[in-house]
Protein backbone atom coordinates (compact mmCIF):
# COMPACT_ATOMS: atom_id res chain seq x y z
CA UNK A 1 0.00 0.00 0.00
CA UNK A 2 2.87 2.42 0.79
CA UNK A 3 4.38 1.69 -2.61
CA UNK A 4 1.07 2.53 -4.31
CA UNK A 5 0.84 5.89 -2.50
CA UNK A 6 4.42 6.78 -3.49
CA UNK A 7 3.66 5.96 -7.16
CA UNK A 8 0.54 8.16 -7.11
CA UNK A 9 2.45 11.07 -5.55
CA UNK A 10 5.18 10.79 -8.18
CA UNK A 11 2.48 10.80 -10.84
CA UNK A 12 1.03 13.96 -9.33
CA UNK A 13 4.41 15.67 -9.40
CA UNK A 14 4.97 14.68 -13.04
CA UNK A 15 1.53 15.98 -14.08
CA UNK A 16 2.18 19.19 -12.21
CA UNK A 17 5.49 19.63 -13.99
CA UNK A 18 3.80 19.01 -17.35
CA UNK A 19 1.23 21.70 -16.64
CA UNK A 20 3.81 24.08 -15.25
CA UNK A 21 6.19 23.78 -18.17
CA UNK A 22 3.68 23.32 -20.97
CA UNK A 23 4.07 26.94 -21.91
CA UNK A 24 7.44 28.72 -21.60
CA UNK A 25 7.95 32.23 -22.99
CA UNK A 26 4.73 32.01 -24.94
CA UNK A 27 5.83 28.88 -26.77
CA UNK A 28 4.05 25.58 -26.33
CA UNK A 29 6.48 22.92 -25.07
CA UNK A 30 4.46 19.91 -24.00
CA UNK A 31 2.53 17.30 -26.03
CA UNK A 32 -0.54 18.17 -23.93
CA UNK A 33 -0.47 21.77 -25.22
CA UNK A 34 0.01 20.59 -28.81
CA UNK A 35 -2.88 18.18 -28.46
CA UNK A 36 -5.17 20.87 -26.99
CA UNK A 37 -4.37 23.37 -29.78
CA UNK A 38 -4.82 20.65 -32.40
CA UNK A 39 -8.22 19.77 -30.89
CA UNK A 40 -9.33 23.42 -30.98
CA UNK A 41 -8.27 23.81 -34.66
CA UNK A 42 -9.88 20.64 -35.94
CA UNK A 43 -13.00 20.31 -33.78
CA UNK A 44 -13.80 23.87 -32.72
CA UNK A 45 -12.59 25.39 -36.02
CA UNK A 46 -10.32 27.95 -34.32
CA UNK A 47 -7.17 29.29 -35.93
CA UNK A 48 -3.78 28.54 -34.38
CA UNK A 49 -3.46 31.84 -32.50
CA UNK A 50 -7.02 31.63 -31.12
CA UNK A 51 -6.39 28.07 -29.98
CA UNK A 52 -3.07 29.14 -28.42
CA UNK A 53 -4.83 32.03 -26.67
CA UNK A 54 -7.57 29.68 -25.37
CA UNK A 55 -4.90 27.36 -23.97
CA UNK A 56 -3.17 30.33 -22.35
CA UNK A 57 -6.42 31.58 -20.75
CA UNK A 58 -7.61 28.17 -19.58
CA UNK A 59 -4.35 26.65 -18.42
CA UNK A 60 -1.41 29.04 -18.25
CA UNK A 61 -3.28 31.72 -16.30
CA UNK A 62 -4.95 29.15 -14.01
CA UNK A 63 -2.03 26.84 -13.32
CA UNK A 64 -2.42 27.03 -9.47
CA UNK A 65 -6.11 26.17 -9.76
CA UNK A 66 -5.46 23.17 -12.02
CA UNK A 67 -2.62 22.01 -9.79
CA UNK A 68 -4.90 22.27 -6.76
CA UNK A 69 -7.69 20.37 -8.54
CA UNK A 70 -5.20 17.71 -9.67
CA UNK A 71 -3.82 17.22 -6.18
CA UNK A 72 -7.31 17.11 -4.67
CA UNK A 73 -8.34 14.44 -7.18
CA UNK A 74 -5.18 12.48 -6.43
CA UNK A 75 -5.78 12.76 -2.68
CA UNK A 76 -9.33 11.51 -3.18
CA UNK A 77 -7.99 8.57 -5.18
CA UNK A 78 -5.44 7.81 -2.44
CA UNK A 79 -8.15 8.04 0.24
CA UNK A 80 -10.41 5.73 -1.77
CA UNK A 81 -7.64 3.16 -2.24
CA UNK A 82 -6.71 3.30 1.45
CA UNK A 83 -10.34 3.05 2.55
CA UNK A 84 -10.93 0.11 0.20
CA UNK A 85 -7.87 -1.60 1.64
CA UNK A 86 -8.97 -1.12 5.24
CA UNK A 87 -12.53 -2.14 4.40
CA UNK A 88 -11.17 -5.34 2.90
CA UNK A 89 -9.08 -5.93 6.03
CA UNK A 90 -12.13 -5.50 8.28
CA UNK A 91 -14.15 -7.82 6.07
CA UNK A 92 -11.45 -10.50 6.23
CA UNK A 93 -11.13 -10.10 10.01
CA UNK A 94 -14.93 -10.36 10.34
CA UNK A 95 -14.92 -13.51 8.21
CA UNK A 96 -12.17 -15.01 10.39
CA UNK A 97 -14.13 -14.29 13.58
CA UNK A 98 -17.18 -15.91 12.00
CA UNK A 99 -15.06 -18.97 11.28
CA UNK A 100 -14.09 -19.07 14.97
CA UNK A 101 -17.73 -18.78 16.04
CA UNK A 102 -18.82 -21.49 13.58
CA UNK A 103 -15.93 -23.77 14.68
CA UNK A 104 -14.74 -24.12 11.10
CA UNK A 105 -12.03 -26.72 10.39
CA UNK A 106 -10.29 -24.42 7.89
CA UNK A 107 -7.12 -22.57 8.83
CA UNK A 108 -7.58 -18.81 9.15
CA UNK A 109 -5.68 -16.90 6.46
CA UNK A 110 -5.18 -13.12 6.35
CA UNK A 111 -3.06 -10.79 4.17
CA UNK A 112 0.65 -10.56 4.89
CA UNK A 113 0.17 -7.18 6.60
CA UNK A 114 -2.08 -8.89 9.19
CA UNK A 115 0.24 -11.83 9.80
CA UNK A 116 0.45 -11.12 13.54
CA UNK A 117 -3.36 -11.18 13.85
CA UNK A 118 -3.58 -14.37 11.78
CA UNK A 119 -1.26 -16.16 14.22
CA UNK A 120 -3.24 -14.98 17.24
CA UNK A 121 -6.58 -16.00 15.73
CA UNK A 122 -5.23 -19.43 14.79
CA UNK A 123 -3.86 -19.85 18.33
CA UNK A 124 -7.29 -19.00 19.74
CA UNK A 125 -8.90 -21.39 17.23
CA UNK A 126 -6.59 -24.25 18.26
CA UNK A 127 -7.23 -23.63 21.97
CA UNK A 128 -10.99 -23.56 21.46
CA UNK A 129 -10.83 -26.79 19.45
CA UNK A 130 -8.80 -28.48 22.20
CA UNK A 131 -11.22 -27.33 24.89
CA UNK A 132 -14.16 -28.59 22.84
CA UNK A 133 -12.46 -31.97 22.36
CA UNK A 134 -11.60 -32.23 26.06
CA UNK A 135 -15.15 -31.29 27.08
CA UNK A 136 -16.62 -33.82 24.66
CA UNK A 137 -14.30 -36.58 25.88
CA UNK A 138 -15.06 -35.77 29.52
CA UNK A 139 -18.79 -35.77 28.82
CA UNK A 140 -18.52 -39.10 27.02
CA UNK A 141 -16.52 -40.63 29.89
CA UNK A 142 -19.08 -39.30 32.37
CA UNK A 143 -21.97 -40.74 30.36
CA UNK A 144 -20.22 -44.11 30.10
CA UNK A 145 -19.59 -44.16 33.85
CA UNK A 146 -23.18 -43.26 34.63
CA UNK A 147 -24.33 -46.17 32.44
CA UNK A 148 -21.83 -48.54 34.12
CA UNK A 149 -22.81 -47.38 37.60
CA UNK A 150 -26.51 -47.67 36.85
CA UNK A 151 -25.93 -51.21 35.63
CA UNK A 152 -23.73 -52.13 38.61
CA UNK A 153 -26.23 -50.79 41.12
CA UNK A 154 -28.62 -53.53 40.04
CA UNK A 155 -26.21 -56.26 41.17
CA UNK A 156 -25.95 -55.41 44.91
CA UNK A 157 -29.59 -54.29 44.96
CA UNK A 158 -30.75 -57.62 43.53
CA UNK A 159 -28.62 -59.49 46.08
CA UNK A 160 -29.95 -57.38 48.97
CA UNK A 161 -33.56 -58.00 47.94
CA UNK A 162 -32.86 -61.71 47.41
CA UNK A 163 -31.21 -62.31 50.80
CA UNK A 164 -33.75 -60.18 52.69
CA UNK A 165 -36.54 -62.16 51.00
CA UNK A 166 -34.92 -65.43 52.17
CA UNK A 167 -34.57 -64.10 55.72
CA UNK A 168 -38.19 -62.98 55.68
CA UNK A 169 -39.57 -66.23 54.30
CA UNK A 170 -37.45 -68.65 56.35
CA UNK A 171 -38.04 -67.41 59.89
CA UNK A 172 -36.71 -70.67 61.35
CA UNK A 173 -33.42 -70.51 59.43
CA UNK A 174 -30.37 -71.73 61.40
CA UNK A 175 -28.47 -68.97 63.19
CA UNK A 176 -25.22 -69.66 61.30
CA UNK A 177 -26.92 -69.40 57.93
CA UNK A 178 -28.86 -66.32 59.01
CA UNK A 179 -25.65 -64.60 60.15
CA UNK A 180 -24.05 -65.47 56.81
CA UNK A 181 -26.95 -63.96 54.86
CA UNK A 182 -26.99 -60.85 57.07
CA UNK A 183 -23.23 -60.39 56.53
CA UNK A 184 -23.64 -60.70 52.74
CA UNK A 185 -26.56 -58.28 52.78
CA UNK A 186 -24.54 -55.76 54.81
CA UNK A 187 -21.61 -56.08 52.38
CA UNK A 188 -23.87 -55.52 49.38
CA UNK A 189 -25.54 -52.56 51.15
CA UNK A 190 -22.15 -50.94 51.71
CA UNK A 191 -21.29 -51.43 48.06
CA UNK A 192 -24.63 -49.93 47.05
CA UNK A 193 -23.94 -46.92 49.26
CA UNK A 194 -20.53 -46.50 47.64
CA UNK A 195 -22.04 -46.54 44.15
CA UNK A 196 -24.70 -44.01 45.14
CA UNK A 197 -22.01 -41.73 46.61
CA UNK A 198 -20.14 -41.95 43.31
CA UNK A 199 -23.32 -40.85 41.55
CA UNK A 200 -23.45 -37.82 43.83
CA UNK A 201 -19.78 -37.07 43.15
CA UNK A 202 -20.40 -37.09 39.41
CA UNK A 203 -23.39 -34.75 39.60
CA UNK A 204 -21.80 -32.37 42.13
CA UNK A 205 -18.30 -32.17 40.71
CA UNK A 206 -18.91 -29.19 38.41
CA UNK A 207 -21.82 -27.68 40.31
CA UNK A 208 -20.14 -26.36 43.44
CA UNK A 209 -17.04 -24.47 44.40
CA UNK A 210 -14.85 -25.75 47.20
CA UNK A 211 -15.29 -23.73 50.40
CA UNK A 212 -12.54 -24.28 52.97
CA UNK A 213 -12.97 -24.20 56.76
CA UNK A 214 -9.40 -24.05 57.98
CA UNK A 215 -8.02 -24.89 61.39
CA UNK A 216 -4.71 -25.98 62.90
CA UNK A 217 -4.27 -29.70 62.22
CA UNK A 218 -1.75 -32.14 63.77
CA UNK A 219 -0.64 -33.85 60.55
CA UNK A 220 1.06 -36.82 62.25
CA UNK A 221 -2.12 -37.84 64.04
CA UNK A 222 -4.27 -37.35 60.92
CA UNK A 223 -2.07 -39.57 58.73
CA UNK A 224 -1.91 -42.34 61.35
CA UNK A 225 -5.70 -42.20 61.69
CA UNK A 226 -6.11 -42.46 57.89
CA UNK A 227 -3.76 -45.47 57.76
CA UNK A 228 -5.64 -47.22 60.60
CA UNK A 229 -9.04 -46.66 58.96
CA UNK A 230 -7.88 -48.48 55.83
CA UNK A 231 -6.88 -51.67 57.65
CA UNK A 232 -9.99 -53.57 56.40
CA UNK A 233 -8.95 -52.84 52.80
CA UNK A 234 -5.28 -53.58 53.39
CA UNK A 235 -5.63 -56.88 55.26
CA UNK A 236 -7.19 -59.06 52.51
CA UNK A 237 -4.14 -58.55 50.23
CA UNK A 238 -1.61 -58.72 53.05
CA UNK A 239 -0.75 -55.04 52.58
CA UNK A 240 0.37 -52.55 55.22
CA UNK A 241 0.33 -48.77 55.47
CA UNK A 242 3.23 -47.35 57.48
CA UNK A 243 3.51 -43.71 58.57
CA UNK A 244 7.07 -42.36 58.81
CA UNK A 245 7.42 -38.80 60.10
CA UNK A 246 10.52 -37.69 61.99
CA UNK A 247 9.07 -34.45 63.37
CA UNK A 248 5.79 -33.15 64.65
CA UNK A 249 4.08 -31.13 61.91
CA UNK A 250 1.05 -28.86 62.27
CA UNK A 251 -0.60 -27.28 59.25
CA UNK A 252 -3.36 -24.73 58.83
CA UNK A 253 -5.92 -26.38 56.52
CA UNK A 254 -9.41 -27.82 56.16
CA UNK A 255 -9.11 -31.12 58.01
CA UNK A 256 -12.19 -32.81 56.55
CA UNK A 257 -11.32 -32.01 52.95
CA UNK A 258 -7.64 -32.80 53.38
CA UNK A 259 -8.60 -36.16 54.90
CA UNK A 260 -10.60 -36.82 51.75
CA UNK A 261 -7.48 -36.12 49.68
CA UNK A 262 -5.41 -38.59 51.71
CA UNK A 263 -8.22 -41.17 51.60
CA UNK A 264 -8.45 -40.95 47.81
CA UNK A 265 -4.69 -41.26 47.32
CA UNK A 266 -4.38 -44.17 49.77
CA UNK A 267 -7.38 -45.94 48.22
CA UNK A 268 -5.73 -45.60 44.81
CA UNK A 269 -2.41 -46.90 46.19
CA UNK A 270 -4.12 -49.95 47.72
CA UNK A 271 -5.93 -50.75 44.47
CA UNK A 272 -2.75 -50.69 42.37
CA UNK A 273 -0.17 -52.03 44.89
CA UNK A 274 1.20 -55.57 44.84
CA UNK A 275 -0.08 -58.07 47.37
CA UNK A 276 1.96 -58.28 50.63
CA UNK A 277 3.53 -54.89 49.90
CA UNK A 278 3.95 -51.87 52.16
CA UNK A 279 2.56 -48.43 51.39
CA UNK A 280 4.79 -45.81 52.96
CA UNK A 281 3.33 -42.48 54.10
CA UNK A 282 5.87 -39.75 54.92
CA UNK A 283 5.85 -36.01 55.51
CA UNK A 284 8.37 -33.21 55.93
CA UNK A 285 8.24 -29.45 56.31
CA UNK A 286 10.55 -27.10 54.38
CA UNK A 287 10.43 -23.33 53.75
CA UNK A 288 6.88 -22.95 55.08
CA UNK A 289 5.71 -25.79 52.84
CA UNK A 290 4.66 -29.28 53.92
CA UNK A 291 5.20 -32.27 51.62
CA UNK A 292 3.17 -35.46 52.18
CA UNK A 293 4.20 -38.49 50.10
CA UNK A 294 2.45 -41.84 49.49
CA UNK A 295 4.79 -44.49 48.04
CA UNK A 296 3.53 -47.85 46.83
CA UNK A 297 5.01 -50.79 44.94
CA UNK A 298 3.27 -52.14 41.86
CA UNK A 299 3.18 -51.72 38.11
CA UNK A 300 4.94 -48.66 36.73
CA UNK A 301 2.47 -46.12 35.38
CA UNK A 302 3.37 -45.09 31.79
CA UNK A 303 4.30 -41.39 31.41
CA UNK A 304 1.39 -40.70 29.03
CA UNK A 305 -1.10 -41.99 31.62
CA UNK A 306 0.68 -40.29 34.50
CA UNK A 307 -0.18 -36.87 33.04
CA UNK A 308 -3.89 -37.74 32.88
CA UNK A 309 -4.62 -39.36 36.24
CA UNK A 310 -5.80 -36.09 37.79
CA UNK A 311 -8.38 -35.51 35.05
CA UNK A 312 -12.00 -36.07 36.01
CA UNK A 313 -13.58 -39.38 34.98
CA UNK A 314 -10.18 -40.78 33.97
CA UNK A 315 -9.54 -44.30 35.19
CA UNK A 316 -6.02 -45.68 35.09
CA UNK A 317 -7.17 -49.22 34.33
CA UNK A 318 -10.08 -49.26 31.89
CA UNK A 319 -10.34 -53.02 32.30
CA UNK A 320 -11.56 -52.57 35.89
CA UNK A 321 -15.30 -52.48 36.32
CA UNK A 322 -17.02 -50.22 38.79
CA UNK A 323 -17.11 -53.24 41.09
CA UNK A 324 -13.34 -52.95 41.57
CA UNK A 325 -12.72 -49.33 40.62
CA UNK A 326 -14.31 -45.95 41.26
CA UNK A 327 -15.83 -43.39 38.96
CA UNK A 328 -12.47 -41.81 38.16
CA UNK A 329 -13.20 -38.75 40.31
CA UNK A 330 -11.12 -39.42 43.42
CA UNK A 331 -7.82 -37.95 42.22
CA UNK A 332 -9.54 -35.17 40.27
CA UNK A 333 -11.40 -34.05 43.39
CA UNK A 334 -8.20 -34.36 45.43
CA UNK A 335 -6.45 -32.09 42.94
CA UNK A 336 -9.23 -29.50 43.25
CA UNK A 337 -9.04 -29.54 47.06
CA UNK A 338 -5.24 -29.23 47.13
CA UNK A 339 -5.32 -26.34 44.64
CA UNK A 340 -7.95 -24.60 46.79
CA UNK A 341 -5.38 -24.74 49.62
CA UNK A 342 -2.83 -23.08 47.33
CA UNK A 343 -0.86 -26.33 46.99
CA UNK A 344 -0.03 -28.89 44.34
CA UNK A 345 -0.37 -32.65 43.88
CA UNK A 346 2.01 -34.58 41.63
CA UNK A 347 2.81 -38.20 40.78
CA UNK A 348 5.94 -40.03 39.63
CA UNK A 349 6.36 -43.68 38.70
CA UNK A 350 9.67 -45.47 38.08
CA UNK A 351 10.91 -49.04 38.44
CA UNK A 352 7.68 -50.29 39.98
CA UNK A 353 7.47 -47.51 42.58
CA UNK A 354 4.75 -44.87 42.37
CA UNK A 355 4.89 -41.75 44.54
CA UNK A 356 2.06 -39.27 45.04
CA UNK A 357 3.25 -36.02 46.62
CA UNK A 358 0.96 -33.38 48.10
CA UNK A 359 2.40 -29.92 48.84
CA UNK A 360 0.42 -27.71 51.21
CA UNK A 361 1.58 -24.29 52.47
CA UNK A 362 2.11 -24.77 56.22
CA UNK A 363 0.46 -21.49 57.20
CA UNK A 364 -1.79 -20.88 54.18
C-alpha positions as CSV (number, residue, x, y, z in Angstrom):
1,X,0.0,0.0,0.0
2,X,2.9,2.4,0.8
3,X,4.4,1.7,-2.6
4,X,1.1,2.5,-4.3
5,X,0.8,5.9,-2.5
6,X,4.4,6.8,-3.5
7,X,3.7,6.0,-7.2
8,X,0.5,8.2,-7.1
9,X,2.5,11.1,-5.5
10,X,5.2,10.8,-8.2
11,X,2.5,10.8,-10.8
12,X,1.0,14.0,-9.3
13,X,4.4,15.7,-9.4
14,X,5.0,14.7,-13.0
15,X,1.5,16.0,-14.1
16,X,2.2,19.2,-12.2
17,X,5.5,19.6,-14.0
18,X,3.8,19.0,-17.3
19,X,1.2,21.7,-16.6
20,X,3.8,24.1,-15.2
21,X,6.2,23.8,-18.2
22,X,3.7,23.3,-21.0
23,X,4.1,26.9,-21.9
24,X,7.4,28.7,-21.6
25,X,7.9,32.2,-23.0
26,X,4.7,32.0,-24.9
27,X,5.8,28.9,-26.8
28,X,4.1,25.6,-26.3
29,X,6.5,22.9,-25.1
30,X,4.5,19.9,-24.0
31,X,2.5,17.3,-26.0
32,X,-0.5,18.2,-23.9
33,X,-0.5,21.8,-25.2
34,X,0.0,20.6,-28.8
35,X,-2.9,18.2,-28.5
36,X,-5.2,20.9,-27.0
37,X,-4.4,23.4,-29.8
38,X,-4.8,20.6,-32.4
39,X,-8.2,19.8,-30.9
40,X,-9.3,23.4,-31.0
41,X,-8.3,23.8,-34.7
42,X,-9.9,20.6,-35.9
43,X,-13.0,20.3,-33.8
44,X,-13.8,23.9,-32.7
45,X,-12.6,25.4,-36.0
46,X,-10.3,28.0,-34.3
47,X,-7.2,29.3,-35.9
48,X,-3.8,28.5,-34.4
49,X,-3.5,31.8,-32.5
50,X,-7.0,31.6,-31.1
51,X,-6.4,28.1,-30.0
52,X,-3.1,29.1,-28.4
53,X,-4.8,32.0,-26.7
54,X,-7.6,29.7,-25.4
55,X,-4.9,27.4,-24.0
56,X,-3.2,30.3,-22.3
57,X,-6.4,31.6,-20.8
58,X,-7.6,28.2,-19.6
59,X,-4.3,26.7,-18.4
60,X,-1.4,29.0,-18.3
61,X,-3.3,31.7,-16.3
62,X,-5.0,29.1,-14.0
63,X,-2.0,26.8,-13.3
64,X,-2.4,27.0,-9.5
65,X,-6.1,26.2,-9.8
66,X,-5.5,23.2,-12.0
67,X,-2.6,22.0,-9.8
68,X,-4.9,22.3,-6.8
69,X,-7.7,20.4,-8.5
70,X,-5.2,17.7,-9.7
71,X,-3.8,17.2,-6.2
72,X,-7.3,17.1,-4.7
73,X,-8.3,14.4,-7.2
74,X,-5.2,12.5,-6.4
75,X,-5.8,12.8,-2.7
76,X,-9.3,11.5,-3.2
77,X,-8.0,8.6,-5.2
78,X,-5.4,7.8,-2.4
79,X,-8.2,8.0,0.2
80,X,-10.4,5.7,-1.8
81,X,-7.6,3.2,-2.2
82,X,-6.7,3.3,1.5
83,X,-10.3,3.0,2.5
84,X,-10.9,0.1,0.2
85,X,-7.9,-1.6,1.6
86,X,-9.0,-1.1,5.2
87,X,-12.5,-2.1,4.4
88,X,-11.2,-5.3,2.9
89,X,-9.1,-5.9,6.0
90,X,-12.1,-5.5,8.3
91,X,-14.1,-7.8,6.1
92,X,-11.4,-10.5,6.2
93,X,-11.1,-10.1,10.0
94,X,-14.9,-10.4,10.3
95,X,-14.9,-13.5,8.2
96,X,-12.2,-15.0,10.4
97,X,-14.1,-14.3,13.6
98,X,-17.2,-15.9,12.0
99,X,-15.1,-19.0,11.3
100,X,-14.1,-19.1,15.0
101,X,-17.7,-18.8,16.0
102,X,-18.8,-21.5,13.6
103,X,-15.9,-23.8,14.7
104,X,-14.7,-24.1,11.1
105,X,-12.0,-26.7,10.4
106,X,-10.3,-24.4,7.9
107,X,-7.1,-22.6,8.8
108,X,-7.6,-18.8,9.2
109,X,-5.7,-16.9,6.5
110,X,-5.2,-13.1,6.4
111,X,-3.1,-10.8,4.2
112,X,0.7,-10.6,4.9
113,X,0.2,-7.2,6.6
114,X,-2.1,-8.9,9.2
115,X,0.2,-11.8,9.8
116,X,0.4,-11.1,13.5
117,X,-3.4,-11.2,13.8
118,X,-3.6,-14.4,11.8
119,X,-1.3,-16.2,14.2
120,X,-3.2,-15.0,17.2
121,X,-6.6,-16.0,15.7
122,X,-5.2,-19.4,14.8
123,X,-3.9,-19.9,18.3
124,X,-7.3,-19.0,19.7
125,X,-8.9,-21.4,17.2
126,X,-6.6,-24.3,18.3
127,X,-7.2,-23.6,22.0
128,X,-11.0,-23.6,21.5
129,X,-10.8,-26.8,19.5
130,X,-8.8,-28.5,22.2
131,X,-11.2,-27.3,24.9
132,X,-14.2,-28.6,22.8
133,X,-12.5,-32.0,22.4
134,X,-11.6,-32.2,26.1
135,X,-15.1,-31.3,27.1
136,X,-16.6,-33.8,24.7
137,X,-14.3,-36.6,25.9
138,X,-15.1,-35.8,29.5
139,X,-18.8,-35.8,28.8
140,X,-18.5,-39.1,27.0
141,X,-16.5,-40.6,29.9
142,X,-19.1,-39.3,32.4
143,X,-22.0,-40.7,30.4
144,X,-20.2,-44.1,30.1
145,X,-19.6,-44.2,33.9
146,X,-23.2,-43.3,34.6
147,X,-24.3,-46.2,32.4
148,X,-21.8,-48.5,34.1
149,X,-22.8,-47.4,37.6
150,X,-26.5,-47.7,36.8
151,X,-25.9,-51.2,35.6
152,X,-23.7,-52.1,38.6
153,X,-26.2,-50.8,41.1
154,X,-28.6,-53.5,40.0
155,X,-26.2,-56.3,41.2
156,X,-26.0,-55.4,44.9
157,X,-29.6,-54.3,45.0
158,X,-30.8,-57.6,43.5
159,X,-28.6,-59.5,46.1
160,X,-30.0,-57.4,49.0
161,X,-33.6,-58.0,47.9
162,X,-32.9,-61.7,47.4
163,X,-31.2,-62.3,50.8
164,X,-33.7,-60.2,52.7
165,X,-36.5,-62.2,51.0
166,X,-34.9,-65.4,52.2
167,X,-34.6,-64.1,55.7
168,X,-38.2,-63.0,55.7
169,X,-39.6,-66.2,54.3
170,X,-37.5,-68.7,56.3
171,X,-38.0,-67.4,59.9
172,X,-36.7,-70.7,61.4
173,X,-33.4,-70.5,59.4
174,X,-30.4,-71.7,61.4
175,X,-28.5,-69.0,63.2
176,X,-25.2,-69.7,61.3
177,X,-26.9,-69.4,57.9
178,X,-28.9,-66.3,59.0
179,X,-25.6,-64.6,60.1
180,X,-24.0,-65.5,56.8
181,X,-26.9,-64.0,54.9
182,X,-27.0,-60.9,57.1
183,X,-23.2,-60.4,56.5
184,X,-23.6,-60.7,52.7
185,X,-26.6,-58.3,52.8
186,X,-24.5,-55.8,54.8
187,X,-21.6,-56.1,52.4
188,X,-23.9,-55.5,49.4
189,X,-25.5,-52.6,51.1
190,X,-22.1,-50.9,51.7
191,X,-21.3,-51.4,48.1
192,X,-24.6,-49.9,47.1
193,X,-23.9,-46.9,49.3
194,X,-20.5,-46.5,47.6
195,X,-22.0,-46.5,44.1
196,X,-24.7,-44.0,45.1
197,X,-22.0,-41.7,46.6
198,X,-20.1,-41.9,43.3
199,X,-23.3,-40.9,41.5
200,X,-23.4,-37.8,43.8
201,X,-19.8,-37.1,43.1
202,X,-20.4,-37.1,39.4
203,X,-23.4,-34.8,39.6
204,X,-21.8,-32.4,42.1
205,X,-18.3,-32.2,40.7
206,X,-18.9,-29.2,38.4
207,X,-21.8,-27.7,40.3
208,X,-20.1,-26.4,43.4
209,X,-17.0,-24.5,44.4
210,X,-14.8,-25.7,47.2
211,X,-15.3,-23.7,50.4
212,X,-12.5,-24.3,53.0
213,X,-13.0,-24.2,56.8
214,X,-9.4,-24.1,58.0
215,X,-8.0,-24.9,61.4
216,X,-4.7,-26.0,62.9
217,X,-4.3,-29.7,62.2
218,X,-1.8,-32.1,63.8
219,X,-0.6,-33.8,60.6
220,X,1.1,-36.8,62.3
221,X,-2.1,-37.8,64.0
222,X,-4.3,-37.4,60.9
223,X,-2.1,-39.6,58.7
224,X,-1.9,-42.3,61.4
225,X,-5.7,-42.2,61.7
226,X,-6.1,-42.5,57.9
227,X,-3.8,-45.5,57.8
228,X,-5.6,-47.2,60.6
229,X,-9.0,-46.7,59.0
230,X,-7.9,-48.5,55.8
231,X,-6.9,-51.7,57.7
232,X,-10.0,-53.6,56.4
233,X,-9.0,-52.8,52.8
234,X,-5.3,-53.6,53.4
235,X,-5.6,-56.9,55.3
236,X,-7.2,-59.1,52.5
237,X,-4.1,-58.6,50.2
238,X,-1.6,-58.7,53.0
239,X,-0.7,-55.0,52.6
240,X,0.4,-52.5,55.2
241,X,0.3,-48.8,55.5
242,X,3.2,-47.3,57.5
243,X,3.5,-43.7,58.6
244,X,7.1,-42.4,58.8
245,X,7.4,-38.8,60.1
246,X,10.5,-37.7,62.0
247,X,9.1,-34.4,63.4
248,X,5.8,-33.1,64.7
249,X,4.1,-31.1,61.9
250,X,1.1,-28.9,62.3
251,X,-0.6,-27.3,59.2
252,X,-3.4,-24.7,58.8
253,X,-5.9,-26.4,56.5
254,X,-9.4,-27.8,56.2
255,X,-9.1,-31.1,58.0
256,X,-12.2,-32.8,56.5
257,X,-11.3,-32.0,53.0
258,X,-7.6,-32.8,53.4
259,X,-8.6,-36.2,54.9
260,X,-10.6,-36.8,51.7
261,X,-7.5,-36.1,49.7
262,X,-5.4,-38.6,51.7
263,X,-8.2,-41.2,51.6
264,X,-8.5,-40.9,47.8
265,X,-4.7,-41.3,47.3
266,X,-4.4,-44.2,49.8
267,X,-7.4,-45.9,48.2
268,X,-5.7,-45.6,44.8
269,X,-2.4,-46.9,46.2
270,X,-4.1,-49.9,47.7
271,X,-5.9,-50.8,44.5
272,X,-2.7,-50.7,42.4
273,X,-0.2,-52.0,44.9
274,X,1.2,-55.6,44.8
275,X,-0.1,-58.1,47.4
276,X,2.0,-58.3,50.6
277,X,3.5,-54.9,49.9
278,X,3.9,-51.9,52.2
279,X,2.6,-48.4,51.4
280,X,4.8,-45.8,53.0
281,X,3.3,-42.5,54.1
282,X,5.9,-39.8,54.9
283,X,5.8,-36.0,55.5
284,X,8.4,-33.2,55.9
285,X,8.2,-29.5,56.3
286,X,10.6,-27.1,54.4
287,X,10.4,-23.3,53.8
288,X,6.9,-23.0,55.1
289,X,5.7,-25.8,52.8
290,X,4.7,-29.3,53.9
291,X,5.2,-32.3,51.6
292,X,3.2,-35.5,52.2
293,X,4.2,-38.5,50.1
294,X,2.5,-41.8,49.5
295,X,4.8,-44.5,48.0
296,X,3.5,-47.8,46.8
297,X,5.0,-50.8,44.9
298,X,3.3,-52.1,41.9
299,X,3.2,-51.7,38.1
300,X,4.9,-48.7,36.7
301,X,2.5,-46.1,35.4
302,X,3.4,-45.1,31.8
303,X,4.3,-41.4,31.4
304,X,1.4,-40.7,29.0
305,X,-1.1,-42.0,31.6
306,X,0.7,-40.3,34.5
307,X,-0.2,-36.9,33.0
308,X,-3.9,-37.7,32.9
309,X,-4.6,-39.4,36.2
310,X,-5.8,-36.1,37.8
311,X,-8.4,-35.5,35.0
312,X,-12.0,-36.1,36.0
313,X,-13.6,-39.4,35.0
314,X,-10.2,-40.8,34.0
315,X,-9.5,-44.3,35.2
316,X,-6.0,-45.7,35.1
317,X,-7.2,-49.2,34.3
318,X,-10.1,-49.3,31.9
319,X,-10.3,-53.0,32.3
320,X,-11.6,-52.6,35.9
321,X,-15.3,-52.5,36.3
322,X,-17.0,-50.2,38.8
323,X,-17.1,-53.2,41.1
324,X,-13.3,-53.0,41.6
325,X,-12.7,-49.3,40.6
326,X,-14.3,-45.9,41.3
327,X,-15.8,-43.4,39.0
328,X,-12.5,-41.8,38.2
329,X,-13.2,-38.8,40.3
330,X,-11.1,-39.4,43.4
331,X,-7.8,-38.0,42.2
332,X,-9.5,-35.2,40.3
333,X,-11.4,-34.0,43.4
334,X,-8.2,-34.4,45.4
335,X,-6.5,-32.1,42.9
336,X,-9.2,-29.5,43.2
337,X,-9.0,-29.5,47.1
338,X,-5.2,-29.2,47.1
339,X,-5.3,-26.3,44.6
340,X,-8.0,-24.6,46.8
341,X,-5.4,-24.7,49.6
342,X,-2.8,-23.1,47.3
343,X,-0.9,-26.3,47.0
344,X,0.0,-28.9,44.3
345,X,-0.4,-32.6,43.9
346,X,2.0,-34.6,41.6
347,X,2.8,-38.2,40.8
348,X,5.9,-40.0,39.6
349,X,6.4,-43.7,38.7
350,X,9.7,-45.5,38.1
351,X,10.9,-49.0,38.4
352,X,7.7,-50.3,40.0
353,X,7.5,-47.5,42.6
354,X,4.7,-44.9,42.4
355,X,4.9,-41.8,44.5
356,X,2.1,-39.3,45.0
357,X,3.3,-36.0,46.6
358,X,1.0,-33.4,48.1
359,X,2.4,-29.9,48.8
360,X,0.4,-27.7,51.2
361,X,1.6,-24.3,52.5
362,X,2.1,-24.8,56.2
363,X,0.5,-21.5,57.2
364,X,-1.8,-20.9,54.2
